[in-house]
Amino acid sequence: MDKYNKFKTDIKKFYSNDISINISPSTSFRSRCEFGYKNNSYTMYDNKSKVYLDIFQNASLPIQKIMPILLNKINKSELLNKKLFQINFRSNIDEDILITLIYHKELSNQIKDSIKILQNKILKFNTKIILRAKNEIYPNKDIYFQDNIKLVNSQRNIIIYQTDNCFYQPNKFLLSKMIDKVITYINNNHKEDLIELYCGVGTFSLPLSDFFNKIFVTENNRSSIKCLIKGLSDNKINNVEYARLSSSEVVELFAGRTFNRMKNNEIKNYNFSHILVDPPRSGLTNDVIKLINSFKNIIYISCNPETYLRDIKLLNNHKIINIELFDQFPNTNHLEIVSLLSIN
């Protein structure tokens, strides 16, 4: 049984309507890729076996084009390849590329100068290179990588920022479709204020700012929060407040605990009609499930069908109103789920 039919069978007890599936091209879909570096090759693991390669067909086309060129430059330079152990790539909708070279050595002025020369040689690919080592990053300014998201169901497009070391949705073909799908859930539902847990860089909260009176978002990752703040500023969004809080701390917040990180922002001043959760693969913890069971509408975005099914069994105050699948990783068992649950 394929993964689509398996999920439809597993979810049937909770949702019996037809479920739409958004398919990705089978290659060139990944805008975020991470590789090891060894024996003059990129490396990755396939079923626990190390694979050596100079190009990766699942990477976006801009990344595919630059991979062998960069590898050749690195392999020819002992300064660049010595103690290099990881090479990461990110690309955006405009085909700009962010490359991170990670070393087990100090970043000398010599290697920094070499990177400037290397970057100048490949600037025709709209490329930016970052060096990382233990407690070091170069350059340490202008660390943001911009993505211009074009939406169908919004009156404006959105600028979203990421850094080389924060989470960002990896499939270039499905990201805007996922955001547009969430917007349709809001358009068809009475809305007032929104709270979002695990908000990351603001992938959903930034575009949703036009559809709610006020939004309060939480995220525990410092790099993601910095990207969110820049996104709020550059998109001129003024109805979103944020706090660096973990999901368990949000539970404590609603139980009455005070946090200096709230900066005088009072949770009692919101009238939440919706909560949005986009947890890691491990899904929601029991304390978060208990909290969100009291919200009228839950937008639950999941990257793991198994933990999603586990969690909705515990969200027993709610009924699935709408659900859609996004195949971000073709030819794997992974599925992304975008759903709306409302109180029965």
Secondary structure in CASP SS format (residue, H / E / C, confidence):
PFRMAT SS
TARGET T0000
AUTHOR 0000-0000-0000
METHOD secondary structure of the structure
MODEL  1
M C 1.00
D C 1.00
K H 1.00
Y H 1.00
N H 1.00
K H 1.00
F H 1.00
K H 1.00
T H 1.00
D H 1.00
I H 1.00
K C 1.00
K C 1.00
F C 1.00
Y C 1.00
S C 1.00
N C 1.00
D C 1.00
I C 1.00
S E 1.00
I E 1.00
N E 1.00
I C 1.00
S C 1.00
P C 1.00
S C 1.00
T C 1.00
S C 1.00
F C 1.00
R E 1.00
S C 1.00
R E 1.00
C E 1.00
E E 1.00
F E 1.00
G E 1.00
Y E 1.00
K E 1.00
N C 1.00
N C 1.00
S E 1.00
Y E 1.00
T E 1.00
M E 1.00
Y E 1.00
D E 1.00
N C 1.00
K C 1.00
S E 1.00
K E 1.00
V E 1.00
Y E 1.00
L E 1.00
D C 1.00
I C 1.00
F C 1.00
Q C 1.00
N C 1.00
A E 1.00
S C 1.00
L H 1.00
P H 1.00
I H 1.00
Q H 1.00
K H 1.00
I H 1.00
M H 1.00
P H 1.00
I H 1.00
L H 1.00
L H 1.00
N H 1.00
K H 1.00
I H 1.00
N H 1.00
K C 1.00
S C 1.00
E H 1.00
L H 1.00
L H 1.00
N H 1.00
K C 1.00
K C 1.00
L E 1.00
F E 1.00
Q E 1.00
I E 1.00
N E 1.00
F E 1.00
R E 1.00
S E 1.00
N C 1.00
I C 1.00
D C 1.00
E C 1.00
D C 1.00
I E 1.00
L E 1.00
I E 1.00
T E 1.00
L E 1.00
I E 1.00
Y E 1.00
H C 1.00
K C 1.00
E C 1.00
L C 1.00
S C 1.00
N H 1.00
Q H 1.00
I H 1.00
K H 1.00
D H 1.00
S H 1.00
I H 1.00
K H 1.00
I H 1.00
L H 1.00
Q H 1.00
N H 1.00
K H 1.00
I C 1.00
L H 1.00
K H 1.00
F H 1.00
N C 1.00
T E 1.00
K E 1.00
I E 1.00
I E 1.00
L E 1.00
R E 1.00
A E 1.00
K C 1.00
N C 1.00
E E 1.00
I E 1.00
Y E 1.00
P C 1.00
N C 1.00
K C 1.00
D C 1.00
I C 1.00
Y C 1.00
F E 1.00
Q E 1.00
D E 1.00
N E 1.00
I E 1.00
K C 1.00
L C 1.00
V C 1.00
N C 1.00
S C 1.00
Q C 1.00
R C 1.00
N C 1.00
I E 1.00
I E 1.00
I E 1.00
Y E 1.00
Q E 1.00
T C 1.00
D C 1.00
N C 1.00
C C 1.00
F C 1.00
Y C 1.00
Q C 1.00
P C 1.00
N E 1.00
K C 1.00
F C 1.00
L C 1.00
L H 1.00
S H 1.00
K H 1.00
M H 1.00
I H 1.00
D H 1.00
K H 1.00
V H 1.00
I H 1.00
T H 1.00
Y H 1.00
I H 1.00
N H 1.00
N C 1.00
N C 1.00
H C 1.00
K C 1.00
E C 1.00
D E 1.00
L E 1.00
I E 1.00
E E 1.00
L E 1.00
Y C 1.00
C C 1.00
G C 1.00
V C 1.00
G C 1.00
T C 1.00
F C 1.00
S H 1.00
L H 1.00
P H 1.00
L H 1.00
S H 1.00
D H 1.00
F H 1.00
F C 1.00
N C 1.00
K E 1.00
I E 1.00
F E 1.00
V E 1.00
T E 1.00
E C 1.00
N C 1.00
N C 1.00
R H 1.00
S H 1.00
S H 1.00
I H 1.00
K H 1.00
C H 1.00
L H 1.00
I H 1.00
K H 1.00
G H 1.00
L H 1.00
S H 1.00
D H 1.00
N C 1.00
K C 1.00
I C 1.00
N C 1.00
N C 1.00
V E 1.00
E E 1.00
Y E 1.00
A E 1.00
R C 1.00
L C 1.00
S C 1.00
S H 1.00
S H 1.00
E H 1.00
V H 1.00
V H 1.00
E H 1.00
L H 1.00
F H 1.00
A C 1.00
G C 1.00
R C 1.00
T C 1.00
F C 1.00
N H 1.00
R H 1.00
M H 1.00
K C 1.00
N C 1.00
N C 1.00
E C 1.00
I H 1.00
K H 1.00
N H 1.00
Y C 1.00
N C 1.00
F E 1.00
S E 1.00
H E 1.00
I E 1.00
L E 1.00
V E 1.00
D C 1.00
P C 1.00
P C 1.00
R C 1.00
S C 1.00
G C 1.00
L C 1.00
T C 1.00
N H 1.00
D H 1.00
V H 1.00
I H 1.00
K H 1.00
L H 1.00
I H 1.00
N C 1.00
S C 1.00
F C 1.00
K C 1.00
N E 1.00
I E 1.00
I E 1.00
Y E 1.00
I E 1.00
S E 1.00
C C 1.00
N C 1.00
P H 1.00
E H 1.00
T H 1.00
Y H 1.00
L H 1.00
R H 1.00
D H 1.00
I H 1.00
K H 1.00
L H 1.00
L C 1.00
N C 1.00
N C 1.00
H E 1.00
K E 1.00
I E 1.00
I E 1.00
N E 1.00
I E 1.00
E E 1.00
L E 1.00
F E 1.00
D C 1.00
Q C 1.00
F C 1.00
P C 1.00
N C 1.00
T C 1.00
N C 1.00
H C 1.00
L C 1.00
E E 1.00
I E 1.00
V E 1.00
S E 1.00
L E 1.00
L E 1.00
S E 1.00
I E 1.00
N C 1.00
END
